[in-house]
């Protein structure tokens, strides 16, 4: 029996009971019954009379999706597959083969086998190309298709056909899937003798414990101040953001609170519950338009309690609380039930319009830096002197802190936008292809660093002329108009972009972040200068 038939029978029984009660009570204020009846009638008409046969399950899903879409931008309906994927991402583990991968020019590239995972045990190396998965070609797969093929139940096996460029050999490898931890700390290293750096990519079930371990590791290396980078962090588990904030805040300090329509259990206050392990550490927090939800909660808590200087851009502005309600078939509704507010009472959620058009506008606005910069300029503020080329720094006026939604940085750092030529190269994958080609080139020195530590590569690798010629060659192959003047103007950034991608393919994401931190991250450079001035 299909879901829609089951639904009709159940609702018919309910209908009979409600009708009797309705006639006995004769309460005209009970309008819900009429709306339920209308919905049931629409489902029945479409299922029975529509000109083509309809998928009953798909019809029900579409109806729920439509209801969710008419609300706020973050209330969503998830089918069973999306629920499973989402849960595995945020619970801190999943079952698979344990690789970090990229797709470059339709080629599935192993960036790194995760330490202690099945792929590392099977002998898969960074830089390997996966040609086939269980005899099916892996060329041209989307990232989601790769994930679907590689993930599976613990103990099951997957056969990979691999091309290894260092030896020019094609080999077959059987990998037995296992439980793989999902990490949220992408990078941990010292910027100098006293300042540490931690990059948090999201807030999953293991984030707080990962963060504490990273802080202890840096403290053992002499860390006195810390730059915490949550740029591009879309959020995740609230409790993990609260725990991270707790490490820096005295007992009892408010972290965040919620307000709901009905009050009661949906309204909560979260405060630091114990003496934090790093209350003596100076903090700068880096944010941008991609910092959302739990990342904004962390930023608001540290800013309102005077524990961190927030540097970067106005954040995304996602301050709606969702609760996930499961359906019997494994699908779920992620429904907004409350709003978040910072300790000083600032709302995190920015304005939005309801419906599909409202959702499109909501996400378009955050991708358009001009909207945020106009917001700043219209509100006034102070210009901060900066010696960093191509960077302007402002201190927003206090009146904007409660009016904008999102978390407004203490120092709004505006970088000169990349020109169209650089943007075109990046969007068409030229940097990734150049990096891949250099690693494969026997004449390049890149391979000589592959078996060592990233420190030597970051410090010494320099093949600017090879990068120049590779960019020109790939532009010709892709039909990209090559403008010599634009290339020379952006050459320094292009070289760093390629070097960072070579580092990622050889050593993983932390090495890529280190290259960018050392050579081109101007927001990070301002944060370091700010710490130096404060310490003087």
ZAMARGU-4260 file (C-alpha; in steps of 0.2 Angstrom, whole numbers, plus 5000, padded with zeros to 4 digits):
<rodrens>
0) 5000/5000/5000 | 5007/5017/4995 | 5011/5031/5007 | 4997/5042/5000 | 4984/5028/5002
5) 4989/5025/5020 | 4988/5044/5023 | 4971/5045/5015 | 4965/5030/5026 | 4972/5038/5042
10) 4966/5055/5038 | 4949/5048/5034 | 4948/5040/5052 | 4954/5056/5059 | 4941/5066/5049
15) 4927/5055/5056 | 4933/5058/5074 | 4936/5076/5071 | 4919/5079/5063 | 4909/5071/5078
20) 4919/5082/5090 | 4917/5097/5079 | 4898/5095/5078 | 4897/5092/5097 | 4907/5107/5101
25) 4902/5118/5087 | 4917/5129/5089 | 4919/5140/5074 | 4936/5145/5079 | 4943/5128/5075
30) 4949/5132/5057 | 4963/5119/5056 | 4951/5105/5052 | 4946/5114/5036 | 4964/5116/5030
35) 4968/5098/5033 | 4952/5093/5023 | 4958/5104/5009 | 4975/5097/5008 | 4968/5079/5009
40) 4956/5083/4995 | 4970/5091/4984 | 4981/5075/4986 | 4966/5064/4982 | 4962/5073/4966
45) 4979/5074/4959 | 4982/5055/4963 | 4966/5049/4955 | 4962/5061/4941 | 4979/5069/4935
50) 4981/5066/4916 | 4997/5056/4919 | 5001/5043/4933 | 5010/5052/4947 | 5022/5045/4960
55) 5012/5046/4976 | 5028/5047/4987 | 5035/5061/4976 | 5019/5070/4977 | 5019/5070/4996
60) 5037/5075/4996 | 5034/5089/4984 | 5020/5095/4995 | 5030/5095/5011 | 5044/5104/5002
65) 5032/5117/4996 | 5026/5121/5014 | 5044/5122/5020 | 5049/5134/5006 | 5035/5146/5010
70) 5043/5149/5028 | 5060/5155/5032 | 5076/5151/5021 | 5082/5138/5034 | 5067/5127/5036
75) 5069/5112/5024 | 5063/5095/5020 | 5076/5082/5019 | 5073/5065/5010 | 5080/5049/5019
80) 5097/5050/5009 | 5100/5068/5013 | 5096/5064/5032 | 5109/5050/5032 | 5122/5060/5024
85) 5119/5076/5035 | 5119/5065/5051 | 5136/5057/5046 | 5144/5074/5042 | 5139/5081/5059
90) 5141/5067/5070 | 5159/5067/5068 | 5161/5050/5059 | 5155/5040/5044 | 5159/5024/5036
95) 5170/5024/5020 | 5188/5022/5014 | 5195/5038/5022 | 5202/5050/5008 | 5201/5068/5005
100) 5199/5071/4986 | 5198/5084/4973 | 5191/5083/4955 | 5202/5092/4943 | 5198/5092/4924
105) 5186/5077/4927 | 5200/5067/4936 | 5197/5060/4953 | 5213/5065/4963 | 5218/5059/4980
110) 5223/5074/4990 | 5227/5064/5005 | 5223/5047/5013 | 5216/5050/5031 | 5229/5045/5044
115) 5225/5028/5051 | 5211/5025/5039 | 5208/5011/5027 | 5215/5019/5012 | 5231/5023/5020
120) 5232/5005/5026 | 5229/4999/5008 | 5244/5009/5002 | 5235/5023/4993 | 5246/5039/4992
125) 5243/5057/4990 | 5243/5061/4971 | 5235/5045/4966 | 5222/5046/4952 | 5206/5035/4954
130) 5201/5029/4937 | 5188/5017/4942 | 5177/5012/4957 | 5171/4994/4957 | 5175/4993/4938
135) 5164/5008/4934 | 5173/5023/4927 | 5177/5037/4939 | 5180/5050/4926 | 5168/5065/4926
140) 5159/5060/4942 | 5152/5074/4953 | 5158/5076/4971 | 5142/5069/4977 | 5143/5054/4965
145) 5160/5050/4972 | 5154/5050/4990 | 5140/5039/4986 | 5151/5026/4978 | 5165/5026/4991
150) 5155/5027/5006 | 5147/5011/5012 | 5144/4999/5027 | 5159/4995/5038 | 5167/4979/5032
155) 5162/4980/5014 | 5175/4981/5001 | 5178/4992/4986 | 5190/4990/4972 | 5199/5005/4965
160) 5209/5006/4949 | 5222/5019/4952 | 5235/5028/4941 | 5251/5032/4951 | 5260/5047/4942
165) 5276/5045/4951 | 5279/5027/4944 | 5267/5029/4928 | 5259/5013/4934 | 5241/5008/4934
170) 5237/4996/4949 | 5221/4989/4957 | 5218/4991/4976 | 5205/4983/4987 | 5200/4994/5001
175) 5189/4988/5016 | 5178/5002/5022 | 5178/5006/5040 | 5172/5020/5052 | 5181/5036/5048
180) 5182/5051/5060 | 5176/5068/5052 | 5188/5082/5058 | 5183/5100/5060 | 5200/5108/5064
185) 5208/5110/5047 | 5225/5118/5052 | 5235/5120/5068 | 5252/5129/5068 | 5262/5143/5075
190) 5263/5159/5065 | 5278/5164/5075 | 5286/5161/5092 | 5271/5167/5102 | 5255/5167/5090
195) 5246/5152/5086 | 5233/5148/5072 | 5218/5137/5072 | 5206/5135/5057 | 5189/5128/5061
200) 5179/5123/5046 | 5163/5118/5054 | 5155/5113/5071 | 5153/5094/5072 | 5151/5082/5087
205) 5170/5082/5090 | 5174/5100/5088 | 5176/5105/5106 | 5188/5091/5110 | 5198/5094/5094
210) 5199/5112/5098 | 5205/5109/5116 | 5218/5097/5109 | 5224/5109/5096 | 5226/5123/5109
215) 5236/5112/5121 | 5247/5107/5106 | 5250/5125/5103 | 5253/5130/5121 | 5267/5117/5122
220) 5275/5126/5107 | 5275/5143/5117 | 5258/5150/5111 | 5253/5165/5121 | 5240/5172/5108
225) 5229/5164/5096 | 5220/5168/5080 | 5205/5157/5077 | 5199/5157/5059 | 5180/5153/5056
230) 5180/5161/5039 | 5168/5150/5028 | 5162/5140/5043 | 5144/5137/5040 | 5140/5132/5058
235) 5134/5115/5065 | 5131/5110/5083 | 5126/5124/5095 | 5133/5115/5110 | 5151/5113/5102
240) 5151/5132/5099 | 5146/5135/5117 | 5160/5123/5123 | 5173/5132/5113 | 5168/5149/5119
245) 5168/5142/5137 | 5186/5139/5135 | 5189/5157/5135 | 5176/5164/5146 | 5174/5165/5165
250) 5161/5154/5174 | 5143/5161/5172 | 5146/5172/5157 | 5132/5172/5145 | 5136/5164/5128
255) 5120/5165/5119 | 5101/5164/5122 | 5085/5160/5111 | 5068/5167/5110 | 5053/5157/5103
260) 5035/5160/5099 | 5029/5148/5113 | 5042/5150/5126 | 5045/5136/5138 | 5058/5123/5133
265) 5061/5131/5116 | 5069/5146/5125 | 5086/5143/5132 | 5101/5152/5140 | 5118/5145/5138
270) 5132/5151/5149 | 5150/5146/5153 | 5149/5133/5166 | 5167/5131/5172 | 5183/5140/5173
275) 5190/5140/5155 | 5206/5132/5151 | 5212/5147/5141 | 5206/5162/5149 | 5223/5170/5149
280) 5226/5168/5130 | 5223/5184/5119 | 5211/5180/5104 | 5208/5187/5087 | 5193/5179/5078
285) 5193/5180/5059 | 5176/5180/5050 | 5168/5183/5033 | 5152/5182/5024 | 5153/5163/5025
290) 5154/5162/5044 | 5136/5157/5049 | 5126/5150/5063 | 5137/5142/5077 | 5152/5152/5070
295) 5142/5168/5073 | 5137/5162/5090 | 5155/5160/5095 | 5160/5177/5087 | 5145/5186/5096
300) 5150/5178/5113 | 5168/5182/5113 | 5165/5200/5106 | 5151/5204/5118 | 5161/5198/5133
305) 5176/5208/5128 | 5187/5192/5125 | 5191/5194/5106 | 5194/5207/5093 | 5183/5201/5078
310) 5192/5204/5061 | 5185/5202/5043 | 5168/5205/5036 | 5150/5206/5041 | 5145/5188/5044
315) 5131/5178/5035 | 5117/5182/5048 | 5109/5165/5051 | 5102/5165/5069 | 5087/5154/5067
320) 5086/5138/5078 | 5081/5122/5069 | 5074/5106/5077 | 5074/5090/5066 | 5058/5080/5066
325) 5059/5063/5059 | 5046/5054/5048 | 5043/5036/5048 | 5051/5033/5031 | 5068/5041/5037
330) 5065/5058/5029 | 5064/5073/5041 | 5058/5091/5042 | 5071/5103/5049 | 5059/5116/5056
335) 5064/5134/5063 | 5058/5135/5081 | 5067/5150/5089 | 5080/5164/5086 | 5097/5166/5093
340) 5103/5182/5102 | 5120/5187/5108 | 5124/5191/5126 | 5120/5209/5124 | 5104/5206/5115
345) 5109/5208/5097 | 5099/5197/5084 | 5110/5186/5074 | 5097/5183/5060 | 5097/5196/5046
350) 5080/5201/5037 | 5073/5189/5024 | 5057/5188/5014 | 5047/5172/5014 | 5044/5160/4999
355) 5055/5154/4985 | 5059/5172/4978 | 5064/5177/4996 | 5076/5163/4997 | 5085/5167/4981
360) 5087/5185/4987 | 5093/5179/5004 | 5107/5169/4997 | 5111/5182/4983 | 5113/5196/4995
365) 5127/5187/5005 | 5137/5183/4990 | 5137/5201/4985 | 5150/5210/4994 | 5143/5227/4988
370) 5128/5225/4999 | 5138/5223/5015 | 5150/5237/5010 | 5135/5249/5007 | 5128/5245/5024
375) 5145/5250/5032 | 5147/5266/5022 | 5129/5272/5025 | 5131/5270/5044 | 5148/5279/5046
380) 5163/5273/5055 | 5182/5276/5057 | 5195/5273/5044 | 5210/5263/5052 | 5227/5265/5045
385) 5234/5250/5037 | 5251/5247/5028 | 5245/5232/5019 | 5244/5235/5000 | 5227/5233/4993
390) 5218/5233/5010 | 5206/5246/5018 | 5201/5244/5036 | 5186/5252/5045 | 5179/5252/5063
395) 5160/5252/5061 | 5150/5264/5071 | 5142/5256/5086 | 5124/5260/5080 | 5126/5247/5066
400) 5130/5233/5079 | 5112/5231/5083 | 5104/5235/5066 | 5113/5224/5054 | 5110/5206/5058
405) 5125/5195/5058 | 5141/5199/5068 | 5149/5215/5063 | 5168/5214/5065 | 5177/5226/5076
410) 5189/5229/5061 | 5181/5227/5044 | 5194/5223/5032 | 5190/5226/5014 | 5203/5218/5001
415) 5204/5224/4983 | 5194/5212/4973 | 5203/5201/4961 | 5201/5206/4943 | 5190/5197/4930
420) 5206/5188/4923 | 5211/5180/4940 | 5192/5176/4943 | 5191/5167/4927 | 5206/5157/4929
425) 5200/5151/4947 | 5182/5147/4941 | 5188/5137/4926 | 5200/5126/4937 | 5216/5133/4929
430) 5225/5134/4945 | 5221/5116/4950 | 5226/5110/4932 | 5243/5119/4933 | 5246/5111/4950
435) 5242/5094/4944 | 5253/5096/4928 | 5268/5102/4938 | 5267/5087/4950 | 5266/5076/4935
440) 5281/5084/4927 | 5297/5074/4929 | 5307/5090/4927 | 5299/5099/4941 | 5306/5099/4959
445) 5289/5096/4966 | 5290/5078/4967 | 5306/5079/4978 | 5296/5086/4992 | 5282/5073/4992
450) 5290/5061/5004 | 5296/5074/5016 | 5289/5087/5027 | 5279/5102/5021 | 5290/5114/5029
455) 5304/5112/5016 | 5291/5114/5002 | 5283/5130/5009 | 5300/5138/5012 | 5310/5133/4996
460) 5298/5128/4982 | 5299/5141/4968 | 5295/5138/4950 | 5288/5154/4944 | 5293/5152/4926
465) 5286/5134/4925 | 5269/5141/4932 | 5269/5155/4920 | 5271/5144/4905 | 5258/5131/4911
470) 5245/5145/4914 | 5248/5151/4896 | 5247/5133/4889 | 5231/5129/4899 | 5223/5145/4894
475) 5225/5141/4876 | 5219/5124/4878 | 5203/5130/4887 | 5200/5145/4875 | 5203/5158/4888
480) 5208/5175/4881 | 5226/5178/4888 | 5229/5197/4893 | 5247/5200/4896 | 5244/5216/4906
485) 5231/5208/4917 | 5242/5192/4920 | 5257/5203/4925 | 5245/5213/4937 | 5239/5197/4945
490) 5255/5186/4943 | 5260/5186/4962 | 5243/5180/4967 | 5242/5167/4953 | 5259/5160/4958
495) 5253/5158/4976 | 5237/5151/4971 | 5245/5137/4961 | 5259/5134/4975 | 5245/5132/4988
500) 5236/5119/4977 | 5252/5109/4975 | 5254/5109/4993 | 5237/5103/4996 | 5239/5089/4983
505) 5256/5084/4991 | 5252/5086/5010 | 5234/5090/5013 | 5224/5105/5017 | 5234/5112/5032
510) 5249/5114/5020 | 5238/5124/5008 | 5232/5135/5022 | 5250/5138/5028 | 5256/5143/5011
515) 5241/5156/5010 | 5245/5162/5027 | 5263/5165/5024 | 5261/5173/5007 | 5245/5180/5003
520) 5232/5181/5017 | 5230/5199/5020 | 5216/5198/5033 | 5227/5186/5043 | 5242/5198/5041
525) 5231/5213/5048 | 5226/5202/5063 | 5244/5198/5066 | 5249/5216/5065 | 5234/5220/5077
530) 5241/5208/5090 | 5258/5215/5089 | 5251/5233/5092 | 5241/5227/5106 | 5255/5218/5114
535) 5267/5233/5112
</rodrens>
